[in-house]
Amino acid sequence: MAKKPAKTNAIREVEAAGIPFSYRTFETEGAPSGVEVAQMLGEEPERVFKTLVTEGKTGEHYVFMIPVAEELDLKKAAQAVGEKAITMLRARDLLPLTGYVHGGCSPVGMKRAFRTVIDETAQLFDAVLYSGGRIGCQLETSPDALAQLIGAEYADLTV
């Protein structure tokens, strides 16, 4: 059994919402890639999702969740949120905007809510894993419960 993680904003919000969840922790040096996280947890990369924060041409920020081994298609992502174009947020801007660090950014519990889109492949699984709000902690919930909690929608987002 994984040791109980220190509570993060993401864990607090999932608990407060009453969503059934589990957490998985792992020890690591630095911020491993999402594929490395999936390997450490013994999970298929298709079921482990990374959280990407972007900025649209309008200046609005958006969050996209895609499987860790995949690449975000910026054109599909922009189309999903009605923007002409989007760019990835610089790593140094992540903490001030979201309250999370690179490698530990959860779609749950950010400083403020951003429009979020989850890759449609999440719907293929009973449960998906995503950052629990710090490096070394992953939460596991049903994708629909996650989407309902954060007001997310589904779309085709990968290359």
Secondary structure, DSSP 8 states (H G I E B T S, - for coil): --------HHHHHHHHHT---EEEE---SS---HHHHHHHHT--GGGBEEEEEEEETTS-EEEEEEETTS-B-HHHHHHHHT-S-EEE--HHHHHHHHS--TT---SSS-SS--EEEEEGGGGGSS-EEEE-SSTTEEEEE-HHHHHHHHT-EEE--B-
